Amino acid sequence: VALVVEPAESSAPGMSRFEFQQFVEAEVVPRWKEGFTILEGQGLWFSDQRKITEREPSRVLIRFHDGSAAASADIEAIRDAYIKAFTQDAVLRTDRTTCADF
């Protein structure tokens, strides 16, 4: 699964890297003990209202899971917690079947 979160200071005034890390430690680590990856990026989209391309820092949380109902419930709990903690409209979730081996 990949969760795309927009931790931009513009949408969450005063939000710091420290606050994001606190969120990860409190909400993500306990649910994804087996491991995950956080990538930093930049989201871009066209604003019909402002007629410009908006840019906002983003983070992508990546985790491989077994597709179970329990794994999905954990993912949804993280999404819900992020929306509430940082006053967001949504958190993008993508799921894709894949084969991985370490």
Secondary structure, DSSP 8 states (H G I E B T S, - for coil): -EEEE---TTTSTT--HHHHHHHIIIIITTT-TT--EEEEEEEEEEETTTTEEEEEEEEEEE------HHHHHHHHHHHHHHHHHTT-S--EEE--------
